[in-house]
Amino acid sequence: MCGETRVTRGYFRLKPACPRCGLRFTRLEGQWSGDIGINTIVTFTLLYVVLLGGTLLMWGDVRVGLLAALSAAVVLVFPVLFVPFAKTLWLAIDLAMRPVQADEIDAAWFPGGAGP
């Protein structure tokens, strides 16, 4: 919300709240199933691009072993690397769908302490 970039605690976990504006990242119970969904959708899209692109590039002499190795690399490595991006992307989508309420953020962060 405020543009703070240091919102992670380690690679796989977000801090409980933004260090700048105090926005709690877990706004509703169970909300983090959305980041798993985003990670899955992006991973499958990338897998589709690798399989389709690889097949088209190797048309006439498709090397199935190479495609299988590339696919395995995408499926095993990419979701792990994408975790922090999926978490913050899902938080952004959640904020767009359900704007911040006055009790979710530090009122002192707003000019004049007015709140959202």
C-alpha positions as CSV (number, residue, x, y, z in Angstrom):
1,M,0.0,0.0,0.0
2,C,2.7,2.5,1.0
3,G,5.5,1.2,-1.3
4,E,7.6,-0.4,1.4
5,T,10.0,-3.0,-0.1
6,R,11.2,-4.8,3.1
7,V,8.1,-6.8,3.9
8,T,9.6,-10.3,4.0
9,R,11.0,-12.2,6.9
10,G,13.3,-14.7,5.1
11,Y,12.5,-15.9,1.6
12,F,9.2,-17.7,2.3
13,R,7.5,-15.5,4.9
14,L,6.0,-12.1,5.0
15,K,6.3,-10.0,8.2
16,P,3.1,-9.8,10.1
17,A,2.6,-6.2,9.2
18,C,4.2,-3.5,7.0
19,P,7.0,-1.8,8.9
20,R,6.1,1.6,7.4
21,C,2.3,1.9,7.5
22,G,1.4,-1.0,9.8
23,L,-0.9,-2.8,7.3
24,R,-1.6,-6.3,8.6
25,F,-0.8,-8.7,5.8
26,T,-3.2,-11.4,7.0
27,R,-6.4,-9.5,6.6
28,L,-8.7,-12.5,6.8
29,E,-8.4,-16.1,8.0
30,G,-7.5,-18.4,5.1
31,Q,-6.6,-15.6,2.6
32,W,-3.3,-17.1,1.7
33,S,-4.8,-19.8,-0.4
34,G,-4.9,-17.1,-3.1
35,D,-1.1,-16.9,-3.3
36,I,-1.0,-20.7,-3.8
37,G,-3.5,-20.4,-6.6
38,I,-1.5,-17.6,-8.3
39,N,1.7,-19.6,-8.0
40,T,-0.1,-22.6,-9.6
41,I,-1.6,-20.6,-12.4
42,V,1.7,-18.9,-13.3
43,T,3.6,-22.2,-13.1
44,F,1.2,-24.0,-15.4
45,T,1.3,-21.1,-17.8
46,L,5.1,-21.2,-17.9
47,L,4.9,-25.0,-18.3
48,Y,2.5,-24.6,-21.2
49,V,4.9,-22.1,-22.9
50,V,7.9,-24.4,-22.4
51,L,6.1,-27.4,-23.8
52,L,4.4,-25.6,-26.7
53,G,7.5,-23.5,-27.5
54,G,9.8,-26.4,-27.3
55,T,7.7,-28.6,-29.5
56,L,7.4,-25.8,-32.1
57,L,11.1,-25.0,-32.0
58,M,12.0,-28.7,-32.4
59,W,9.3,-29.5,-35.0
60,G,10.3,-32.5,-37.0
61,D,12.8,-33.7,-34.5
62,V,11.1,-33.4,-31.1
63,R,13.4,-34.5,-28.3
64,V,11.1,-35.7,-25.6
65,G,13.8,-36.2,-23.0
66,L,14.9,-32.6,-23.3
67,L,11.3,-31.4,-23.1
68,A,10.7,-33.6,-20.1
69,A,13.8,-32.2,-18.4
70,L,12.9,-28.6,-19.1
71,S,9.3,-29.3,-17.9
72,A,10.6,-30.9,-14.7
73,A,12.9,-28.0,-14.0
74,V,10.0,-25.5,-14.5
75,V,7.6,-27.5,-12.2
76,L,10.2,-28.1,-9.5
77,V,12.2,-24.9,-9.4
78,F,9.9,-22.1,-10.6
79,P,7.2,-22.4,-7.9
80,V,9.8,-22.1,-5.2
81,L,11.4,-19.1,-6.7
82,F,8.0,-17.4,-7.3
83,V,6.7,-17.7,-3.7
84,P,7.5,-14.2,-2.4
85,F,6.2,-12.6,-5.6
86,A,3.0,-14.7,-5.4
87,K,2.4,-13.6,-1.8
88,T,2.9,-9.9,-2.5
89,L,0.9,-10.1,-5.8
90,W,-2.0,-11.8,-4.0
91,L,-1.9,-9.1,-1.3
92,A,-2.1,-6.4,-4.0
93,I,-5.1,-8.2,-5.6
94,D,-6.7,-8.5,-2.2
95,L,-6.2,-4.8,-1.6
96,A,-7.7,-4.0,-5.0
97,M,-10.8,-6.1,-4.4
98,R,-11.2,-5.2,-0.7
99,P,-9.8,-1.7,0.1
100,V,-8.1,-1.0,3.4
101,Q,-10.3,-0.4,6.4
102,A,-9.5,2.2,9.0
103,D,-8.7,-0.4,11.7
104,E,-6.2,-2.3,9.4
105,I,-3.6,0.4,9.1
106,D,-1.7,2.9,11.4
107,A,-3.7,6.1,11.2
108,A,-0.6,8.1,11.9
109,W,0.7,7.1,8.5
110,F,-1.9,9.2,6.7
111,P,-1.4,13.0,6.5
112,G,-3.2,14.6,9.4
113,G,-3.9,11.1,10.8
114,A,-7.2,11.1,8.8
115,G,-7.2,7.4,7.8
116,P,-8.6,5.9,4.6
